[in-house]
Amino acid sequence: MYRRRFLREAGAVGGAAATVGLAGCAGVGGEPDFDVGMLASAYQPREITVSVGDTVVWENTSARAHTVTATEGGIPEGAEFFASGGFDDYDTAAAAWDDDFGGILESGDRFEHTFTVPGAYEYVCIPHREGGMFGTVVVEE
């Protein structure tokens, strides 16, 4: 079990005393146990700015299944493609979703990626792309 998830769950049960234990667990985006959450049809926050070498953690905080998938042409040149499910490109990730829900993140599941090239990275939730579920990670030097 992730330490941060344990602390979050303990906070829900233990009240204020457990909340104090969360103080040192802020992620890049300031949340207690992840950087980007997934609502029913949106990433929260929609845009996050990090530094080269930072790892961003997404957590599905909704009851709906989601993915995190870099968009085709939406990442800087020379950057590593990223997708929940570990796919090498967008087309493969989309086909895997269509075939058998490849890359699925159920409620409470996490995906993380370390960004090593500066620039803007656009990503989407494949099943909710038409509904506008997209986000951006801006990586600065």
N, CA, C and O atoms as CSV, one atom per row, in Angstrom:
chain,resi,resn,atom,element,x,y,z
A,1,MET,N,N,0.847,-1.178,0.000
A,1,MET,CA,C,0.000,0.000,0.000
A,1,MET,C,C,0.886,1.232,0.000
A,1,MET,O,O,1.905,1.263,0.689
A,2,TYR,N,N,0.514,2.231,-0.753
A,2,TYR,CA,C,1.260,3.476,-0.770
A,2,TYR,C,C,1.116,4.186,0.574
A,2,TYR,O,O,0.037,4.212,1.165
A,3,ARG,N,N,2.215,4.757,1.041
A,3,ARG,CA,C,2.197,5.472,2.315
A,3,ARG,C,C,1.190,6.610,2.285
A,3,ARG,O,O,0.438,6.797,3.242
A,4,ARG,N,N,1.167,7.369,1.200
A,4,ARG,CA,C,0.261,8.513,1.112
A,4,ARG,C,C,-1.196,8.072,1.112
A,4,ARG,O,O,-2.033,8.714,1.748
A,5,ARG,N,N,-1.517,6.980,0.405
A,5,ARG,CA,C,-2.891,6.487,0.399
A,5,ARG,C,C,-3.281,6.046,1.805
A,5,ARG,O,O,-4.396,6.314,2.254
A,6,PHE,N,N,-2.361,5.365,2.510
A,6,PHE,CA,C,-2.641,4.939,3.876
A,6,PHE,C,C,-2.941,6.148,4.752
A,6,PHE,O,O,-3.905,6.138,5.519
A,7,LEU,N,N,-2.123,7.182,4.642
A,7,LEU,CA,C,-2.335,8.366,5.456
A,7,LEU,C,C,-3.648,9.050,5.125
A,7,LEU,O,O,-4.344,9.530,6.019
A,8,ARG,N,N,-3.996,9.097,3.824
A,8,ARG,CA,C,-5.264,9.713,3.429
A,8,ARG,C,C,-6.422,8.943,4.043
A,8,ARG,O,O,-7.342,9.540,4.603
A,9,GLU,N,N,-6.379,7.601,3.939
A,9,GLU,CA,C,-7.460,6.793,4.471
A,9,GLU,C,C,-7.500,6.883,5.991
A,9,GLU,O,O,-8.580,6.912,6.582
A,10,ALA,N,N,-6.349,6.927,6.620
A,10,ALA,CA,C,-6.311,7.082,8.070
A,10,ALA,C,C,-6.898,8.426,8.470
A,10,ALA,O,O,-7.564,8.531,9.500
A,11,GLY,N,N,-6.658,9.447,7.667
A,11,GLY,CA,C,-7.216,10.776,7.946
A,11,GLY,C,C,-8.715,10.774,7.876
A,11,GLY,O,O,-9.373,11.463,8.656
A,12,ALA,N,N,-9.286,9.996,6.937
A,12,ALA,CA,C,-10.744,9.930,6.817
A,12,ALA,C,C,-11.350,9.252,8.037
A,12,ALA,O,O,-12.481,9.556,8.419
A,13,VAL,N,N,-10.601,8.330,8.656
A,13,VAL,CA,C,-11.107,7.601,9.805
A,13,VAL,C,C,-10.712,8.285,11.101
A,13,VAL,O,O,-11.511,8.386,12.032
A,14,GLY,N,N,-9.451,8.761,11.152
A,14,GLY,CA,C,-8.906,9.249,12.409
A,14,GLY,C,C,-9.107,10.720,12.681
A,14,GLY,O,O,-8.770,11.178,13.773
A,15,GLY,N,N,-9.638,11.482,11.748
A,15,GLY,CA,C,-9.930,12.882,11.998
A,15,GLY,C,C,-8.708,13.751,12.012
A,15,GLY,O,O,-7.752,13.506,11.277
A,16,ALA,N,N,-8.731,14.777,12.852
A,16,ALA,CA,C,-7.711,15.829,12.855
A,16,ALA,C,C,-6.330,15.298,13.192
A,16,ALA,O,O,-5.341,15.758,12.621
A,17,ALA,N,N,-6.240,14.348,14.098
A,17,ALA,CA,C,-4.925,13.837,14.475
A,17,ALA,C,C,-4.213,13.221,13.285
A,17,ALA,O,O,-3.006,13.405,13.128
A,18,ALA,N,N,-4.933,12.497,12.450
A,18,ALA,CA,C,-4.330,11.877,11.281
A,18,ALA,C,C,-4.020,12.915,10.216
A,18,ALA,O,O,-3.065,12.748,9.457
A,19,THR,N,N,-4.806,13.980,10.142
A,19,THR,CA,C,-4.573,15.020,9.149
A,19,THR,C,C,-3.210,15.659,9.342
A,19,THR,O,O,-2.549,16.012,8.365
A,20,VAL,N,N,-2.780,15.813,10.588
A,20,VAL,CA,C,-1.465,16.377,10.858
A,20,VAL,C,C,-0.392,15.521,10.199
A,20,VAL,O,O,0.609,16.059,9.726
A,21,GLY,N,N,-0.571,14.213,10.155
A,21,GLY,CA,C,0.393,13.318,9.542
A,21,GLY,C,C,0.524,13.512,8.050
A,21,GLY,O,O,1.507,13.050,7.470
A,22,LEU,N,N,-0.418,14.175,7.397
A,22,LEU,CA,C,-0.362,14.403,5.959
A,22,LEU,C,C,0.515,15.586,5.579
A,22,LEU,O,O,0.860,15.743,4.408
A,23,ALA,N,N,0.879,16.411,6.532
A,23,ALA,CA,C,1.554,17.668,6.223
A,23,ALA,C,C,2.801,17.492,5.369
A,23,ALA,O,O,3.066,18.344,4.520
A,24,GLY,N,N,3.569,16.444,5.549
A,24,GLY,CA,C,4.810,16.277,4.807
A,24,GLY,C,C,4.669,15.506,3.513
A,24,GLY,O,O,5.681,15.137,2.917
A,25,CYS,N,N,3.456,15.248,3.054
A,25,CYS,CA,C,3.251,14.364,1.916
A,25,CYS,C,C,2.777,15.083,0.666
A,25,CYS,O,O,2.206,14.443,-0.217
A,26,ALA,N,N,2.985,16.362,0.559
A,26,ALA,CA,C,2.493,17.093,-0.609
A,26,ALA,C,C,3.243,16.674,-1.859
A,26,ALA,O,O,4.467,16.541,-1.841
A,27,GLY,N,N,2.507,16.464,-2.949
A,27,GLY,CA,C,3.112,16.150,-4.231
A,27,GLY,C,C,3.483,17.426,-4.955
A,27,GLY,O,O,3.375,18.515,-4.390
A,28,VAL,N,N,3.916,17.306,-6.195
A,28,VAL,CA,C,4.303,18.460,-6.997
A,28,VAL,C,C,3.175,19.470,-7.066
A,28,VAL,O,O,3.426,20.672,-6.973
A,29,GLY,N,N,1.936,19.016,-7.229
A,29,GLY,CA,C,0.792,19.907,-7.375
A,29,GLY,C,C,0.179,20.345,-6.063
A,29,GLY,O,O,-0.805,21.085,-6.070
A,30,GLY,N,N,0.725,19.912,-4.931
A,30,GLY,CA,C,0.244,20.356,-3.650
A,30,GLY,C,C,-0.804,19.464,-3.017
A,30,GLY,O,O,-1.163,19.691,-1.861
A,31,GLU,N,N,-1.306,18.470,-3.710
A,31,GLU,CA,C,-2.280,17.557,-3.123
A,31,GLU,C,C,-1.546,16.652,-2.150
A,31,GLU,O,O,-0.333,16.480,-2.268
A,32,PRO,N,N,-2.242,16.082,-1.209
A,32,PRO,CA,C,-1.561,15.266,-0.209
A,32,PRO,C,C,-0.966,13.970,-0.730
A,32,PRO,O,O,-0.009,13.474,-0.137
A,33,ASP,N,N,-1.487,13.393,-1.818
A,33,ASP,CA,C,-0.960,12.097,-2.231
A,33,ASP,C,C,-0.863,11.903,-3.737
A,33,ASP,O,O,-0.551,10.801,-4.187
A,34,PHE,N,N,-1.119,12.926,-4.518
A,34,PHE,CA,C,-0.984,12.849,-5.969
A,34,PHE,C,C,-0.902,14.268,-6.504
A,34,PHE,O,O,-1.179,15.232,-5.791
A,35,ASP,N,N,-0.520,14.383,-7.765
A,35,ASP,CA,C,-0.373,15.698,-8.381
A,35,ASP,C,C,-1.569,16.082,-9.236
A,35,ASP,O,O,-1.957,17.249,-9.279
A,36,VAL,N,N,-2.158,15.096,-9.921
A,36,VAL,CA,C,-3.311,15.341,-10.785
A,36,VAL,C,C,-4.362,14.288,-10.463
A,36,VAL,O,O,-4.091,13.088,-10.510
A,37,GLY,N,N,-5.558,14.748,-10.137
A,37,GLY,CA,C,-6.671,13.852,-9.886
A,37,GLY,C,C,-7.525,13.718,-11.135
A,37,GLY,O,O,-7.435,14.532,-12.053
A,38,MET,N,N,-8.343,12.698,-11.159
A,38,MET,CA,C,-9.253,12.477,-12.285
A,38,MET,C,C,-10.673,12.521,-11.766
A,38,MET,O,O,-11.088,11.673,-10.976
A,39,LEU,N,N,-11.420,13.529,-12.224
A,39,LEU,CA,C,-12.827,13.652,-11.893
A,39,LEU,C,C,-13.615,12.854,-12.922
A,39,LEU,O,O,-13.018,12.170,-13.753
A,40,ALA,N,N,-14.927,12.925,-12.885
A,40,ALA,CA,C,-15.756,12.153,-13.817
A,40,ALA,C,C,-15.405,12.427,-15.273
A,40,ALA,O,O,-15.409,11.508,-16.093
A,41,SER,N,N,-15.101,13.677,-15.605
A,41,SER,CA,C,-14.780,13.997,-17.007
A,41,SER,C,C,-13.737,15.094,-17.128
A,41,SER,O,O,-13.758,15.859,-18.092
A,42,ALA,N,N,-12.821,15.186,-16.161
A,42,ALA,CA,C,-11.779,16.216,-16.209
A,42,ALA,C,C,-10.597,15.805,-15.338
A,42,ALA,O,O,-10.745,15.072,-14.360
A,43,TYR,N,N,-9.419,16.297,-15.722
A,43,TYR,CA,C,-8.244,16.189,-14.862
A,43,TYR,C,C,-8.243,17.426,-13.965
A,43,TYR,O,O,-8.625,18.513,-14.399
A,44,GLN,N,N,-7.814,17.260,-12.717
A,44,GLN,CA,C,-7.766,18.373,-11.787
A,44,GLN,C,C,-6.421,18.399,-11.097
A,44,GLN,O,O,-6.150,17.492,-10.310
A,45,PRO,N,N,-5.553,19.378,-11.334
A,45,PRO,CA,C,-5.779,20.506,-12.229
A,45,PRO,C,C,-5.605,20.104,-13.687
A,45,PRO,O,O,-5.002,19.076,-13.995
A,46,ARG,N,N,-6.133,20.917,-14.562
A,46,ARG,CA,C,-6.031,20.642,-15.993
A,46,ARG,C,C,-4.605,20.893,-16.491
A,46,ARG,O,O,-4.143,20.226,-17.416
A,47,GLU,N,N,-3.916,21.846,-15.884
A,47,GLU,CA,C,-2.522,22.137,-16.252
A,47,GLU,C,C,-1.685,22.193,-14.995
A,47,GLU,O,O,-2.104,22.742,-13.975
A,48,ILE,N,N,-0.483,21.612,-15.078
A,48,ILE,CA,C,0.454,21.610,-13.965
A,48,ILE,C,C,1.832,21.963,-14.514
A,48,ILE,O,O,2.185,21.552,-15.619
A,49,THR,N,N,2.603,22.716,-13.753
A,49,THR,CA,C,3.956,23.081,-14.141
A,49,THR,C,C,4.925,22.427,-13.175
A,49,THR,O,O,4.781,22.530,-11.957
A,50,VAL,N,N,5.929,21.743,-13.751
A,50,VAL,CA,C,6.934,21.039,-12.962
A,50,VAL,C,C,8.318,21.362,-13.524
A,50,VAL,O,O,8.442,22.050,-14.537
A,51,SER,N,N,9.336,20.866,-12.866
A,51,SER,CA,C,10.718,21.042,-13.321
A,51,SER,C,C,11.216,19.768,-13.984
A,51,SER,O,O,10.707,18.678,-13.721
A,52,VAL,N,N,12.217,19.915,-14.846
A,52,VAL,CA,C,12.854,18.757,-15.469
A,52,VAL,C,C,13.296,17.802,-14.361
A,52,VAL,O,O,13.903,18.226,-13.377
A,53,GLY,N,N,12.995,16.534,-14.518
A,53,GLY,CA,C,13.351,15.509,-13.541
A,53,GLY,C,C,12.254,15.194,-12.542
A,53,GLY,O,O,12.360,14.220,-11.797
A,54,ASP,N,N,11.190,16.010,-12.512
A,54,ASP,CA,C,10.082,15.743,-11.595
A,54,ASP,C,C,9.224,14.586,-12.099
A,54,ASP,O,O,9.087,14.371,-13.303
A,55,THR,N,N,8.661,13.863,-11.168
A,55,THR,CA,C,7.712,12.795,-11.466
A,55,THR,C,C,6.320,13.286,-11.115
A,55,THR,O,O,6.085,13.755,-10.001
A,56,VAL,N,N,5.405,13.181,-12.053
A,56,VAL,CA,C,4.019,13.556,-11.827
A,56,VAL,C,C,3.225,12.279,-11.566
A,56,VAL,O,O,3.383,11.280,-12.269
A,57,VAL,N,N,2.375,12.326,-10.550
A,57,VAL,CA,C,1.526,11.193,-10.186
A,57,VAL,C,C,0.072,11.579,-10.449
A,57,VAL,O,O,-0.430,12.571,-9.922
A,58,TRP,N,N,-0.591,10.771,-11.278
A,58,TRP,CA,C,-2.024,10.908,-11.524
A,58,TRP,C,C,-2.726,9.849,-10.685
A,58,TRP,O,O,-2.235,8.726,-10.567
A,59,GLU,N,N,-3.865,10.193,-10.104
A,59,GLU,CA,C,-4.669,9.195,-9.406
A,59,GLU,C,C,-6.119,9.338,-9.850
A,59,GLU,O,O,-6.662,10.440,-9.919
A,60,ASN,N,N,-6.731,8.194,-10.148
A,60,ASN,CA,C,-8.139,8.211,-10.506
A,60,ASN,C,C,-8.949,8.392,-9.227
A,60,ASN,O,O,-9.094,7.468,-8.427
A,61,THR,N,N,-9.472,9.599,-9.054
A,61,THR,CA,C,-10.223,9.948,-7.857
A,61,THR,C,C,-11.732,9.870,-8.100
A,61,THR,O,O,-12.519,10.319,-7.267
A,62,SER,N,N,-12.130,9.306,-9.231
A,62,SER,CA,C,-13.554,9.186,-9.551
A,62,SER,C,C,-13.956,7.719,-9.615
A,62,SER,O,O,-13.119,6.825,-9.491
A,63,ALA,N,N,-15.239,7.490,-9.807
A,63,ALA,CA,C,-15.748,6.122,-9.944
A,63,ALA,C,C,-15.669,5.626,-11.381
A,63,ALA,O,O,-15.889,4.442,-11.640
A,64,ARG,N,N,-15.354,6.523,-12.327
A,64,ARG,CA,C,-15.285,6.152,-13.744
A,64,ARG,C,C,-13.863,5.709,-14.101
A,64,ARG,O,O,-12.893,6.174,-13.503
A,65,ALA,N,N,-13.750,4.814,-15.074
A,65,ALA,CA,C,-12.443,4.372,-15.563
A,65,ALA,C,C,-11.847,5.442,-16.470
A,65,ALA,O,O,-12.566,6.088,-17.233
A,66,HIS,N,N,-10.530,5.629,-16.386
A,66,HIS,CA,C,-9.836,6.645,-17.174
A,66,HIS,C,C,-8.511,6.096,-17.689
A,66,HIS,O,O,-8.083,5.001,-17.326
A,67,THR,N,N,-7.873,6.897,-18.553
A,67,THR,CA,C,-6.490,6.654,-18.969
A,67,THR,C,C,-5.731,7.970,-18.880
A,67,THR,O,O,-6.326,9.041,-18.758
A,68,VAL,N,N,-4.423,7.872,-18.942
A,68,VAL,CA,C,-3.539,9.020,-19.119
A,68,VAL,C,C,-2.708,8.678,-20.345
A,68,VAL,O,O,-1.915,7.737,-20.313
A,69,THR,N,N,-2.883,9.439,-21.436
A,69,THR,CA,C,-2.233,9.099,-22.695
A,69,THR,C,C,-1.747,10.357,-23.394
A,69,THR,O,O,-2.539,11.247,-23.705
A,70,ALA,N,N,-0.445,10.431,-23.640
A,70,ALA,CA,C,0.097,11.570,-24.384
A,70,ALA,C,C,-0.561,11.628,-25.757
A,70,ALA,O,O,-0.851,10.593,-26.356
A,71,THR,N,N,-0.796,12.831,-26.251
A,71,THR,CA,C,-1.424,12.958,-27.561
A,71,THR,C,C,-0.374,12.870,-28.658
A,71,THR,O,O,0.790,13.218,-28.459
A,72,GLU,N,N,-0.806,12.405,-29.804
A,72,GLU,CA,C,0.090,12.307,-30.949
A,72,GLU,C,C,0.520,13.710,-31.346
A,72,GLU,O,O,-0.323,14.565,-31.619
A,73,GLY,N,N,1.817,13.951,-31.381
A,73,GLY,CA,C,2.348,15.271,-31.716
A,73,GLY,C,C,2.241,16.273,-30.591
A,73,GLY,O,O,2.554,17.447,-30.791
A,74,GLY,N,N,1.806,15.848,-29.401
A,74,GLY,CA,C,1.595,16.769,-28.298
A,74,GLY,C,C,2.684,16.779,-27.255
A,74,GLY,O,O,2.493,17.312,-26.162
A,75,ILE,N,N,3.844,16.188,-27.580
A,75,ILE,CA,C,4.956,16.205,-26.643
A,75,ILE,C,C,6.190,16.774,-27.344
A,75,ILE,O,O,6.290,16.708,-28.569
A,76,PRO,N,N,7.123,17.331,-26.580
A,76,PRO,CA,C,8.323,17.919,-27.192
A,76,PRO,C,C,9.156,16.889,-27.962
A,76,PRO,O,O,9.152,15.699,-27.647
A,77,GLU,N,N,9.854,17.369,-28.955
A,77,GLU,CA,C,10.743,16.501,-29.727
A,77,GLU,C,C,11.796,15.906,-28.799
A,77,GLU,O,O,12.399,16.613,-27.992
A,78,GLY,N,N,12.007,14.604,-28.923
A,78,GLY,CA,C,12.997,13.911,-28.103
A,78,GLY,C,C,12.470,13.444,-26.754
A,78,GLY,O,O,13.192,12.791,-26.001
A,79,ALA,N,N,11.209,13.774,-26.437
A,79,ALA,CA,C,10.626,13.367,-25.161
A,79,ALA,C,C,10.082,11.950,-25.266
A,79,ALA,O,O,9.700,11.495,-26.344
A,80,GLU,N,N,10.052,11.268,-24.146
A,80,GLU,CA,C,9.523,9.910,-24.078
A,80,GLU,C,C,7.994,9.951,-24.071
A,80,GLU,O,O,7.393,10.705,-23.305
A,81,PHE,N,N,7.373,9.143,-24.921
A,81,PHE,CA,C,5.922,9.012,-24.930
A,81,PHE,C,C,5.491,8.384,-23.610
A,81,PHE,O,O,6.201,7.539,-23.065
A,82,PHE,N,N,4.336,8.789,-23.095
A,82,PHE,CA,C,3.841,8.188,-21.859
A,82,PHE,C,C,2.363,7.852,-21.985
A,82,PHE,O,O,1.592,8.572,-22.619
A,83,ALA,N,N,1.994,6.751,-21.372
A,83,ALA,CA,C,0.599,6.312,-21.368
A,83,ALA,C,C,0.404,5.277,-20.276
A,83,ALA,O,O,1.243,4.397,-20.082
A,84,SER,N,N,-0.712,5.391,-19.564
A,84,SER,CA,C,-1.045,4.323,-18.629
A,84,SER,C,C,-1.182,3.047,-19.470
A,84,SER,O,O,-1.820,3.057,-20.523
A,85,GLY,N,N,-0.601,1.992,-19.014
A,85,GLY,CA,C,-0.554,0.763,-19.788
A,85,GLY,C,C,0.793,0.566,-20.465
A,85,GLY,O,O,1.072,-0.515,-20.982
A,86,GLY,N,N,1.640,1.610,-20.466
A,86,GLY,CA,C,2.999,1.484,-20.993
A,86,GLY,C,C,3.114,1.404,-22.499
A,86,GLY,O,O,4.080,0.831,-23.002
A,87,PHE,N,N,2.176,1.950,-23.231
A,87,PHE,CA,C,2.200,1.866,-24.693
A,87,PHE,C,C,3.247,2.800,-25.289
A,87,PHE,O,O,3.636,3.789,-24.668
A,88,ASP,N,N,3.699,2.476,-26.503
A,88,ASP,CA,C,4.767,3.233,-27.160
A,88,ASP,C,C,4.278,4.405,-27.994
A,88,ASP,O,O,5.067,5.279,-28.353
A,89,ASP,N,N,2.975,4.436,-28.312
A,89,ASP,CA,C,2.443,5.538,-29.118
A,89,ASP,C,C,0.931,5.620,-28.915
A,89,ASP,O,O,0.312,4.715,-28.355
A,90,TYR,N,N,0.356,6.719,-29.380
A,90,TYR,CA,C,-1.068,6.959,-29.168
A,90,TYR,C,C,-1.941,5.921,-29.872
A,90,TYR,O,O,-2.899,5.415,-29.287
A,91,ASP,N,N,-1.618,5.605,-31.112
A,91,ASP,CA,C,-2.444,4.659,-31.862
A,91,ASP,C,C,-2.517,3.299,-31.174
A,91,ASP,O,O,-3.585,2.688,-31.117
A,92,THR,N,N,-1.400,2.828,-30.656
A,92,THR,CA,C,-1.380,1.546,-29.951
A,92,THR,C,C,-2.209,1.626,-28.671
A,92,THR,O,O,-2.941,0.693,-28.341
A,93,ALA,N,N,-2.093,2.739,-27.953
A,93,ALA,CA,C,-2.869,2.919,-26.724
A,93,ALA,C,C,-4.367,2.960,-27.034
A,93,ALA,O,O,-5.160,2.331,-26.333
A,94,ALA,N,N,-4.754,3.688,-28.067
A,94,ALA,CA,C,-6.172,3.789,-28.434
A,94,ALA,C,C,-6.719,2.436,-28.873
A,94,ALA,O,O,-7.837,2.070,-28.510
A,95,ALA,N,N,-5.938,1.696,-29.651
A,95,ALA,CA,C,-6.378,0.370,-30.092
A,95,ALA,C,C,-6.516,-0.581,-28.904
A,95,ALA,O,O,-7.452,-1.379,-28.852
A,96,ALA,N,N,-5.595,-0.500,-27.961
A,96,ALA,CA,C,-5.659,-1.362,-26.781
A,96,ALA,C,C,-6.890,-1.027,-25.939
A,96,ALA,O,O,-7.529,-1.922,-25.385
A,97,TRP,N,N,-7.222,0.259,-25.843
A,97,TRP,CA,C,-8.434,0.637,-25.118
A,97,TRP,C,C,-9.666,0.054,-25.806
A,97,TRP,O,O,-10.538,-0.528,-25.160
A,98,ASP,N,N,-9.722,0.220,-27.127
A,98,ASP,CA,C,-10.868,-0.270,-27.888
A,98,ASP,C,C,-10.991,-1.795,-27.828
A,98,ASP,O,O,-12.100,-2.328,-27.797
A,99,ASP,N,N,-9.863,-2.490,-27.811
A,99,ASP,CA,C,-9.872,-3.956,-27.812
A,99,ASP,C,C,-10.236,-4.558,-26.462
A,99,ASP,O,O,-11.036,-5.490,-26.386
A,100,ASP,N,N,-9.640,-4.017,-25.389
A,100,ASP,CA,C,-9.822,-4.669,-24.091
A,100,ASP,C,C,-9.571,-3.715,-22.928
A,100,ASP,O,O,-9.069,-4.131,-21.883
A,101,PHE,N,N,-9.917,-2.437,-23.101
A,101,PHE,CA,C,-9.735,-1.429,-22.059
A,101,PHE,C,C,-8.283,-1.334,-21.606
A,101,PHE,O,O,-8.009,-1.146,-20.421
A,102,GLY,N,N,-7.350,-1.464,-22.555
A,102,GLY,CA,C,-5.925,-1.364,-22.246
A,102,GLY,C,C,-5.579,-0.001,-21.681
A,102,GLY,O,O,-6.054,1.023,-22.172
A,103,GLY,N,N,-4.752,0.010,-20.648
A,103,GLY,CA,C,-4.327,1.247,-20.011
A,103,GLY,C,C,-5.305,1.771,-18.982
A,103,GLY,O,O,-5.144,2.884,-18.482
A,104,ILE,N,N,-6.308,0.989,-18.662
A,104,ILE,CA,C,-7.367,1.427,-17.747
A,104,ILE,C,C,-6.822,1.738,-16.363
A,104,ILE,O,O,-5.977,1.022,-15.824
A,105,LEU,N,N,-7.328,2.816,-15.813
A,105,LEU,CA,C,-7.071,3.177,-14.423
A,105,LEU,C,C,-8.428,3.200,-13.718
A,105,LEU,O,O,-9.249,4.084,-13.960
A,106,GLU,N,N,-8.645,2.235,-12.859
A,106,GLU,CA,C,-9.883,2.173,-12.076
A,106,GLU,C,C,-9.773,3.149,-10.902
A,106,GLU,O,O,-8.700,3.692,-10.641
A,107,SER,N,N,-10.859,3.364,-10.213
A,107,SER,CA,C,-10.874,4.256,-9.062
A,107,SER,C,C,-9.770,3.878,-8.075
A,107,SER,O,O,-9.660,2.723,-7.663
A,108,GLY,N,N,-8.961,4.861,-7.707
A,108,GLY,CA,C,-7.858,4.634,-6.770
A,108,GLY,C,C,-6.554,4.235,-7.420
A,108,GLY,O,O,-5.513,4.280,-6.765
A,109,ASP,N,N,-6.567,3.844,-8.692
A,109,ASP,CA,C,-5.338,3.465,-9.389
A,109,ASP,C,C,-4.501,4.701,-9.696
A,109,ASP,O,O,-5.019,5.813,-9.804
A,110,ARG,N,N,-3.211,4.484,-9.833
A,110,ARG,CA,C,-2.265,5.567,-10.120
A,110,ARG,C,C,-1.437,5.269,-11.354
A,110,ARG,O,O,-1.240,4.120,-11.751
A,111,PHE,N,N,-0.964,6.355,-11.940
A,111,PHE,CA,C,0.008,6.293,-13.025
A,111,PHE,C,C,0.995,7.411,-12.748
A,111,PHE,O,O,0.613,8.487,-12.287
A,112,GLU,N,N,2.271,7.154,-13.032
A,112,GLU,CA,C,3.264,8.208,-12.851
A,112,GLU,C,C,4.242,8.219,-14.006
A,112,GLU,O,O,4.488,7.201,-14.653
A,113,HIS,N,N,4.797,9.401,-14.249
A,113,HIS,CA,C,5.772,9.570,-15.322
A,113,HIS,C,C,6.770,10.642,-14.904
A,113,HIS,O,O,6.396,11.672,-14.344
A,114,THR,N,N,8.054,10.384,-15.184
A,114,THR,CA,C,9.110,11.346,-14.905
A,114,THR,C,C,9.439,12.085,-16.191
A,114,THR,O,O,9.676,11.469,-17.230
A,115,PHE,N,N,9.451,13.408,-16.116
A,115,PHE,CA,C,9.659,14.267,-17.284
A,115,PHE,C,C,11.104,14.735,-17.332
A,115,PHE,O,O,11.595,15.372,-16.400
A,116,THR,N,N,11.786,14.408,-18.442
A,116,THR,CA,C,13.219,14.712,-18.565
A,116,THR,C,C,13.534,15.745,-19.641
A,116,THR,O,O,14.675,16.194,-19.749
A,117,VAL,N,N,12.549,16.123,-20.428
A,117,VAL,CA,C,12.752,17.096,-21.517
A,117,VAL,C,C,11.812,18.279,-21.267
A,117,VAL,O,O,10.613,18.078,-21.067
A,118,PRO,N,N,12.339,19.509,-21.274
A,118,PRO,CA,C,11.456,20.658,-21.058
A,118,PRO,C,C,10.478,20.848,-22.219
A,118,PRO,O,O,10.744,20.445,-23.351
A,119,GLY,N,N,9.343,21.470,-21.907
A,119,GLY,CA,C,8.343,21.764,-22.917
A,119,GLY,C,C,6.949,21.461,-22.409
A,119,GLY,O,O,6.757,21.144,-21.235
A,120,ALA,N,N,5.970,21.563,-23.308
A,120,ALA,CA,C,4.574,21.297,-22.958
A,120,ALA,C,C,4.188,19.906,-23.446
A,120,ALA,O,O,4.479,19.528,-24.581
A,121,TYR,N,N,3.533,19.158,-22.579
A,121,TYR,CA,C,3.085,17.801,-22.858
A,121,TYR,C,C,1.562,17.781,-22.766
A,121,TYR,O,O,0.999,18.056,-21.706
A,122,GLU,N,N,0.904,17.460,-23.857
A,122,GLU,CA,C,-0.548,17.352,-23.857
A,122,GLU,C,C,-0.927,15.877,-23.719
A,122,GLU,O,O,-0.302,15.000,-24.315
A,123,TYR,N,N,-1.956,15.627,-22.927
A,123,TYR,CA,C,-2.415,14.250,-22.741
A,123,TYR,C,C,-3.932,14.230,-22.642
A,123,TYR,O,O,-4.571,15.252,-22.389
A,124,VAL,N,N,-4.498,13.034,-22.848
A,124,VAL,CA,C,-5.949,12.864,-22.835
A,124,VAL,C,C,-6.331,11.591,-22.099
A,124,VAL,O,O,-5.502,10.719,-21.838
A,125,CYS,N,N,-7.614,11.516,-21.774
A,125,CYS,CA,C,-8.238,10.276,-21.332
A,125,CYS,C,C,-8.921,9.729,-22.577
A,125,CYS,O,O,-9.869,10.332,-23.080
A,126,ILE,N,N,-8.452,8.602,-23.072
A,126,ILE,CA,C,-8.975,8.072,-24.331
A,126,ILE,C,C,-10.502,7.901,-24.310
A,126,ILE,O,O,-11.162,8.359,-25.243
A,127,PRO,N,N,-11.094,7.262,-23.285
A,127,PRO,CA,C,-12.553,7.086,-23.358
A,127,PRO,C,C,-13.349,8.382,-23.202
A,127,PRO,O,O,-14.536,8.413,-23.528
A,128,HIS,N,N,-12.726,9.441,-22.716
A,128,HIS,CA,C,-13.442,10.701,-22.495
A,128,HIS,C,C,-12.856,11.851,-23.307
A,128,HIS,O,O,-13.081,13.020,-22.991
A,129,ARG,N,N,-12.112,11.519,-24.341
A,129,ARG,CA,C,-11.502,12.553,-25.192
A,129,ARG,C,C,-12.574,13.420,-25.850
A,129,ARG,O,O,-12.458,14.646,-25.876
A,130,GLU,N,N,-13.607,12.785,-26.377
A,130,GLU,CA,C,-14.670,13.548,-27.050
A,130,GLU,C,C,-15.374,14.500,-26.088
A,130,GLU,O,O,-15.919,15.520,-26.507
A,131,GLY,N,N,-15.363,14.169,-24.812
A,131,GLY,CA,C,-15.970,15.029,-23.799
A,131,GLY,C,C,-15.047,16.121,-23.307
A,131,GLY,O,O,-15.422,16.901,-22.432
A,132,GLY,N,N,-13.831,16.190,-23.862
A,132,GLY,CA,C,-12.897,17.256,-23.507
A,132,GLY,C,C,-12.007,16.971,-22.314
A,132,GLY,O,O,-11.497,17.903,-21.693
A,133,MET,N,N,-11.807,15.705,-21.978
A,133,MET,CA,C,-10.927,15.384,-20.853
A,133,MET,C,C,-9.489,15.333,-21.336
A,133,MET,O,O,-9.012,14.311,-21.827
A,134,PHE,N,N,-8.815,16.454,-21.185
A,134,PHE,CA,C,-7.423,16.566,-21.573
A,134,PHE,C,C,-6.690,17.404,-20.537
A,134,PHE,O,O,-7.306,18.109,-19.738
A,135,GLY,N,N,-5.376,17.315,-20.563
A,135,GLY,CA,C,-4.560,18.080,-19.625
A,135,GLY,C,C,-3.219,18.405,-20.227
A,135,GLY,O,O,-2.870,17.927,-21.307
A,136,THR,N,N,-2.464,19.229,-19.512
A,136,THR,CA,C,-1.144,19.644,-19.976
A,136,THR,C,C,-0.180,19.652,-18.805
A,136,THR,O,O,-0.511,20.129,-17.720
A,137,VAL,N,N,1.014,19.121,-19.030
A,137,VAL,CA,C,2.115,19.243,-18.101
A,137,VAL,C,C,3.144,20.144,-18.755
A,137,VAL,O,O,3.633,19.838,-19.843
A,138,VAL,N,N,3.477,21.243,-18.111
A,138,VAL,CA,C,4.495,22.153,-18.602
A,138,VAL,C,C,5.751,21.864,-17.796
A,138,VAL,O,O,5.747,21.953,-16.568
A,139,VAL,N,N,6.829,21.517,-18.499
A,139,VAL,CA,C,8.081,21.161,-17.820
A,139,VAL,C,C,9.098,22.270,-18.085
A,139,VAL,O,O,9.425,22.577,-19.232
A,140,GLU,N,N,9.586,22.860,-17.001
A,140,GLU,CA,C,10.553,23.952,-17.086
A,140,GLU,C,C,11.922,23.485,-16.624
A,140,GLU,O,O,12.047,22.548,-15.835
A,141,GLU,N,N,12.942,24.156,-17.133
A,141,GLU,CA,C,14.336,23.845,-16.734
A,141,GLU,C,C,14.589,24.357,-15.341
A,141,GLU,O,O,15.691,24.201,-14.816
